Amino acid sequence: MMTDLQSDAGLQARRLVAAAFSVALLALGVILVVWRETLVPEKMTFDSQFIQTIAQGKVVLGSEDKSYGNIGRLYQFLGLGYQPFIASMLGFAIYFILLSGVSHRLAEYRVSILDRLVLVAAAGLGGIFLAQYSKDVIVAMLVALAFYLGRSWISELFFLACALAYATAFRQYWYLIIALYVVLRLVHARWRKLWPLLLVCLAFLAMLAFALPLVAHVDIQSFRLQANADRVGSENAQSMIMPFLEGESIVIGAANTLISFVQLLLPVPMLLLSAQHAVYGLFLITLWSLFLWGVHRGSGLRDLPIAWERGCSLALAMVSIQAVFEPDYGSYLRHLTPLLPLLLFVAVVSRHRPEGTGPRA
């Protein structure tokens, strides 16, 4: 009885610490919103500025441009075209729902100082990239759904339906993320190990490299090369992801894509750029290492929450498809930011879990 009371008291204390920590994360986000012009480099707001001009009706895009056009029209519909502060607060508030949820849930586990620092970095990056006009705010909503939804098949279908709606309205490459996510969930349910998931990611990318020239008559490298065509030599494109091997054959395209996948998981090239990029690179290497080790540790456990299972597949599906489309490491970091809390959740939850217990919601 005394042990149970001590355990309950310890859990309550950890929850109070988690609540106080969440308040600190919220304060960090508010600081970045209020003093954005001073703290955030302008080059990190170019997309936001463009979306705002669309929301204000100053730029009208054709129906073929679903990416920027639809998100601009959504902000316009919400009446936020001339309300950048409210748009910023709304974006971070949506992200904070995920951040605080992860912080609260992790109170049940052993959280190290490094884990806390990762959450602080995630909050800071959210204040930079999501507290503005951004398509990734909706991605943060999708990740929050993946985290909070229950284990039922209705929840799974609802999440997939929302992800498909996002792919249709904003980013068509999310169809590929969804397809790979479903495959990874099925594989993970059968083999609860890390290596089958990585093999599926590599096989999926190789299949794309051979299928795209046959089906769509485009080389898999063309998406990134087209995005970077007008940016070579620009001061704002110092972190461009360039092909590792020269050539345009299908085999070289497949090899370059697989190399890009590895470089996104372990972005060593970022360490060789500027000091700022090196800091981002070390952060990503640390987080992905924690994540992959967390997936590996979870292979022998059967009581992990459904958010952990979704997080494994969603993160790997997204980084795999980013290996095809991301033009530079800056864009990669921005698009990955909504998933950062979920990556840490996967890393932490598989630690010190008892084996042989029943499933968790």
C-alpha positions as CSV (number, residue, x, y, z in Angstrom):
1,M,0.0,0.0,0.0
2,M,2.8,2.4,0.9
3,T,4.6,1.6,-2.3
4,D,1.4,2.4,-4.3
5,L,1.0,5.7,-2.5
6,Q,4.6,6.7,-3.1
7,S,4.2,5.7,-6.8
8,D,1.0,7.9,-7.1
9,A,2.7,10.8,-5.4
10,G,5.7,10.5,-7.7
11,L,3.4,10.5,-10.7
12,Q,1.6,13.6,-9.5
13,A,4.8,15.4,-8.9
14,R,6.1,14.5,-12.4
15,R,2.8,15.8,-13.8
16,L,3.2,19.1,-12.0
17,V,6.7,19.4,-13.4
18,A,5.4,18.6,-16.9
19,A,2.7,21.3,-16.5
20,A,5.2,23.9,-15.4
21,F,7.5,22.9,-18.2
22,S,4.6,23.2,-20.7
23,V,4.0,26.8,-19.4
24,A,7.7,27.5,-20.1
25,L,7.4,26.1,-23.6
26,L,4.4,28.4,-24.2
27,A,6.3,31.4,-22.9
28,L,9.1,30.6,-25.4
29,G,6.6,30.5,-28.3
30,V,5.0,33.8,-27.2
31,I,8.4,35.5,-27.0
32,L,9.2,34.4,-30.6
33,V,5.8,35.6,-31.8
34,V,6.0,39.0,-30.1
35,W,9.6,39.7,-31.1
36,R,9.5,37.9,-34.4
37,E,11.0,40.7,-36.5
38,T,14.0,40.9,-34.1
39,L,14.6,37.2,-33.4
40,V,13.7,35.5,-36.6
41,P,15.8,36.0,-39.8
42,E,13.8,37.4,-42.7
43,K,14.8,34.5,-45.0
44,M,12.8,32.2,-42.7
45,T,9.6,34.2,-43.4
46,F,9.7,34.4,-47.2
47,D,7.0,31.7,-47.6
48,S,4.9,33.3,-44.9
49,Q,5.1,36.7,-46.7
50,F,4.0,35.2,-50.0
51,I,1.1,33.4,-48.4
52,Q,0.0,36.6,-46.7
53,T,0.0,38.5,-50.0
54,I,-2.3,35.8,-51.4
55,A,-4.5,36.0,-48.3
56,Q,-4.7,39.8,-48.9
57,G,-5.8,39.3,-52.5
58,K,-2.7,41.0,-53.8
59,V,-1.6,37.9,-55.7
60,V,-4.0,35.7,-57.5
61,L,-2.8,32.2,-58.4
62,G,-4.5,29.9,-60.9
63,S,-6.4,26.8,-59.8
64,E,-3.4,24.6,-60.8
65,D,-1.3,26.0,-57.9
66,K,-3.0,24.2,-55.0
67,S,-0.1,24.5,-52.7
68,Y,0.2,28.2,-52.0
69,G,-3.1,29.3,-53.5
70,N,-5.4,27.2,-51.3
71,I,-3.5,28.0,-48.1
72,G,-3.6,31.7,-48.9
73,R,-7.4,31.5,-49.6
74,L,-7.9,29.6,-46.3
75,Y,-6.2,32.4,-44.4
76,Q,-8.3,34.9,-46.4
77,F,-11.5,33.0,-45.5
78,L,-10.5,33.1,-41.9
79,G,-10.1,36.9,-42.1
80,L,-6.4,36.7,-41.2
81,G,-4.9,38.3,-44.3
82,Y,-4.1,41.5,-42.4
83,Q,-3.8,39.9,-39.0
84,P,-0.2,38.4,-38.9
85,F,0.0,38.5,-35.1
86,I,-3.3,36.5,-34.7
87,A,-2.2,34.1,-37.5
88,S,1.1,33.6,-35.7
89,M,-0.5,33.0,-32.3
90,L,-3.0,30.6,-33.9
91,G,-0.3,28.6,-35.6
92,F,1.8,28.2,-32.4
93,A,-1.4,27.5,-30.4
94,I,-2.2,24.5,-32.7
95,Y,1.4,23.3,-32.3
96,F,1.3,23.8,-28.5
97,I,-1.7,21.5,-28.3
98,L,0.7,18.7,-29.5
99,L,3.7,20.0,-27.5
100,S,1.8,20.1,-24.2
101,G,0.2,16.8,-24.8
102,V,3.5,15.1,-25.4
103,S,5.0,16.8,-22.3
104,H,2.0,15.7,-20.2
105,R,2.1,12.1,-21.4
106,L,5.8,11.8,-20.9
107,A,5.3,12.4,-17.2
108,E,4.6,8.7,-17.0
109,Y,8.1,7.9,-18.1
110,R,11.7,8.7,-17.2
111,V,12.6,12.0,-19.0
112,S,16.2,13.0,-19.1
113,I,17.6,16.5,-19.4
114,L,18.4,15.8,-23.0
115,D,14.7,15.0,-23.6
116,R,13.7,18.3,-22.0
117,L,16.3,20.2,-24.2
118,V,14.8,18.5,-27.3
119,L,11.3,19.7,-26.3
120,V,12.7,23.2,-25.8
121,A,14.3,23.2,-29.2
122,A,11.1,21.8,-30.7
123,A,9.1,24.7,-29.1
124,G,11.7,27.2,-30.5
125,L,11.5,25.8,-34.0
126,G,7.7,25.8,-33.8
127,G,7.9,29.5,-32.8
128,I,10.0,30.2,-35.8
129,F,8.3,28.1,-38.5
130,L,4.7,27.5,-37.4
131,A,4.0,30.9,-35.7
132,Q,3.5,32.5,-39.1
133,Y,1.4,31.9,-42.3
134,S,2.3,28.3,-43.1
135,K,1.0,25.1,-44.7
136,D,2.8,23.2,-42.0
137,V,0.3,24.4,-39.4
138,I,-2.2,22.0,-40.9
139,V,0.5,19.2,-40.8
140,A,0.8,20.0,-37.0
141,M,-3.0,19.4,-36.8
142,L,-2.6,16.0,-38.6
143,V,0.3,15.0,-36.2
144,A,-1.9,16.0,-33.2
145,L,-4.6,13.7,-34.6
146,A,-2.1,10.9,-34.9
147,F,-1.1,11.5,-31.3
148,Y,-4.5,11.9,-29.6
149,L,-6.8,9.6,-31.6
150,G,-7.5,6.2,-30.1
151,R,-6.8,2.7,-31.3
152,S,-10.1,1.9,-33.1
153,W,-10.3,1.4,-36.9
154,I,-12.6,4.4,-37.1
155,S,-9.8,6.6,-35.6
156,E,-7.4,5.2,-38.2
157,L,-9.8,5.9,-41.1
158,F,-10.5,9.4,-39.8
159,F,-6.8,10.2,-39.6
160,L,-6.2,8.8,-43.2
161,A,-9.2,10.8,-44.5
162,C,-7.8,14.0,-43.0
163,A,-4.4,13.3,-44.4
164,L,-5.9,12.6,-47.9
165,A,-7.8,15.9,-47.7
166,Y,-4.6,17.7,-46.9
167,A,-2.9,16.0,-49.9
168,T,-5.7,16.9,-52.2
169,A,-5.9,20.5,-51.1
170,F,-2.3,21.5,-50.4
171,R,0.5,19.0,-51.0
172,Q,0.1,16.3,-53.6
173,Y,3.2,14.4,-52.5
174,W,1.4,13.6,-49.3
175,Y,-0.4,10.9,-51.3
176,L,3.0,9.1,-51.3
177,I,3.5,9.7,-47.6
178,I,0.0,8.2,-46.9
179,A,0.7,5.2,-49.1
180,L,4.0,4.5,-47.4
181,Y,2.6,5.1,-44.0
182,V,-0.1,2.5,-44.5
183,V,2.5,0.0,-45.7
184,L,4.8,0.7,-42.7
185,R,1.9,0.3,-40.3
186,L,1.1,-3.1,-41.8
187,V,4.7,-4.2,-41.8
188,H,5.2,-3.0,-38.2
189,A,2.2,-4.9,-37.0
190,R,3.7,-8.1,-38.4
191,W,7.4,-7.5,-37.6
192,R,7.9,-5.1,-34.7
193,K,11.5,-4.3,-35.5
194,L,13.4,-1.4,-36.9
195,W,15.1,-3.0,-39.8
196,P,12.0,-4.1,-41.7
197,L,10.7,-0.5,-41.6
198,L,14.0,0.9,-43.0
199,L,14.0,-1.8,-45.7
200,V,10.5,-0.9,-46.7
201,C,11.4,2.8,-46.9
202,L,14.4,2.0,-49.1
203,A,12.4,-0.4,-51.3
204,F,9.6,2.2,-51.7
205,L,12.1,4.9,-52.8
206,A,13.8,2.5,-55.2
207,M,10.4,1.5,-56.7
208,L,9.5,5.2,-57.2
209,A,12.8,5.8,-59.0
210,F,12.0,3.1,-61.5
211,A,8.2,3.8,-61.7
212,L,8.2,7.5,-62.2
213,P,10.0,7.5,-65.6
214,L,7.7,4.8,-66.8
215,V,4.4,6.2,-65.5
216,A,4.9,10.0,-65.3
217,H,7.9,10.3,-67.7
218,V,9.9,12.2,-65.1
219,D,13.2,11.4,-63.4
220,I,13.0,11.1,-59.6
221,Q,15.7,13.7,-59.3
222,S,13.8,16.3,-61.3
223,F,11.6,17.5,-58.5
224,R,14.5,18.7,-56.4
225,L,16.6,19.9,-59.4
226,Q,13.7,22.0,-60.7
227,A,13.1,23.6,-57.2
228,N,16.8,24.5,-57.0
229,A,17.3,25.6,-60.7
230,D,17.0,29.3,-60.0
231,R,18.6,29.2,-56.5
232,V,22.2,28.2,-57.3
233,G,24.6,30.7,-55.8
234,S,21.9,32.5,-53.8
235,E,22.8,33.5,-50.2
236,N,19.4,32.2,-49.1
237,A,20.1,28.7,-50.6
238,Q,23.3,27.7,-48.9
239,S,21.9,24.4,-47.7
240,M,20.7,23.0,-51.0
241,I,20.6,19.3,-51.3
242,M,22.5,18.4,-54.4
243,P,22.9,15.0,-56.1
244,F,25.7,13.0,-54.7
245,L,26.3,11.2,-58.0
246,E,26.3,12.9,-61.4
247,G,24.1,11.5,-64.1
248,E,20.4,11.2,-65.1
249,S,19.9,7.5,-65.4
250,I,17.3,5.6,-63.4
251,V,19.9,3.7,-61.4
252,I,21.8,6.9,-60.5
253,G,18.5,8.6,-59.6
254,A,17.6,5.7,-57.3
255,A,21.1,5.8,-55.7
256,N,21.0,9.6,-55.1
257,T,17.5,9.3,-53.6
258,L,18.6,6.5,-51.2
259,I,21.7,8.6,-50.3
260,S,19.4,11.6,-49.6
261,F,17.3,9.4,-47.3
262,V,20.3,8.5,-45.3
263,Q,21.5,12.1,-45.2
264,L,18.2,13.3,-44.0
265,L,18.2,10.8,-41.1
266,L,21.8,11.7,-40.4
267,P,22.4,15.2,-41.9
268,V,26.1,15.2,-41.6
269,P,26.5,17.7,-44.6
270,M,24.8,20.4,-42.4
271,L,27.8,20.2,-40.0
272,L,30.0,21.4,-42.9
273,L,28.1,24.5,-43.7
274,S,27.8,27.5,-41.3
275,A,27.8,27.4,-37.5
276,Q,24.1,27.9,-37.4
277,H,23.5,24.9,-39.8
278,A,25.9,22.8,-37.7
279,V,23.7,23.5,-34.6
280,Y,20.6,22.4,-36.5
281,G,22.5,19.4,-37.9
282,L,23.6,18.3,-34.5
283,F,20.0,18.7,-33.2
284,L,18.6,16.6,-36.0
285,I,21.3,13.9,-35.7
286,T,20.6,13.7,-32.0
287,L,16.8,13.5,-32.4
288,W,16.9,10.9,-35.2
289,S,19.4,8.8,-33.2
290,L,17.1,8.9,-30.2
291,F,14.1,8.1,-32.4
292,L,15.7,5.1,-34.2
293,W,17.0,3.7,-31.0
294,G,13.5,4.1,-29.5
295,V,12.0,2.2,-32.4
296,H,14.6,-0.5,-31.9
297,R,14.0,-0.7,-28.2
298,G,10.3,-1.0,-28.7
299,S,10.6,-4.2,-30.8
300,G,10.3,-6.4,-27.8
301,L,7.4,-4.6,-26.1
302,R,3.7,-5.2,-26.5
303,D,2.2,-2.5,-24.3
304,L,3.1,0.6,-26.2
305,P,0.5,3.3,-26.9
306,I,-1.1,3.6,-30.4
307,A,0.5,7.1,-30.7
308,W,3.9,5.4,-30.5
309,E,3.0,3.0,-33.3
310,R,1.6,5.8,-35.5
311,G,4.7,8.0,-34.8
312,C,7.1,5.3,-36.0
313,S,5.4,4.9,-39.3
314,L,4.5,8.5,-39.9
315,A,7.9,9.9,-39.2
316,L,9.7,7.3,-41.4
317,A,7.1,7.8,-44.2
318,M,7.6,11.6,-44.2
319,V,11.4,11.6,-44.1
320,S,11.4,9.0,-47.0
321,I,9.3,11.1,-49.3
322,Q,11.2,14.3,-48.2
323,A,14.3,12.5,-49.7
324,V,12.6,13.0,-53.1
325,F,11.1,16.5,-52.8
326,E,13.1,18.6,-50.3
327,P,15.2,21.2,-52.1
328,D,17.4,22.1,-49.1
329,Y,18.0,21.3,-45.4
330,G,16.2,24.5,-44.3
331,S,13.0,23.4,-46.0
332,Y,13.5,19.9,-44.5
333,L,13.8,21.3,-41.0
334,R,10.7,23.5,-41.5
335,H,8.6,20.7,-42.8
336,L,9.8,18.3,-40.1
337,T,9.1,20.7,-37.2
338,P,5.4,19.6,-36.8
339,L,6.7,16.0,-36.1
340,L,9.4,16.9,-33.6
341,P,7.4,16.3,-30.5
342,L,6.1,12.9,-31.8
343,L,9.7,11.9,-32.7
344,L,10.7,12.5,-29.1
345,F,7.6,10.6,-27.8
346,V,8.7,7.6,-29.8
347,A,12.2,7.9,-28.4
348,V,11.2,8.2,-24.7
349,V,8.2,5.8,-24.4
350,S,10.0,2.6,-25.3
351,R,12.4,3.1,-22.3
352,H,11.9,1.1,-19.1
353,R,8.6,-0.3,-20.2
354,P,7.5,-3.7,-18.6
355,E,7.0,-6.5,-21.0
356,G,4.0,-8.8,-21.3
357,T,1.4,-6.3,-20.2
358,G,-1.8,-5.4,-22.1
359,P,-2.0,-2.8,-24.8
360,R,-2.3,0.9,-24.0
361,A,-4.7,3.3,-25.7
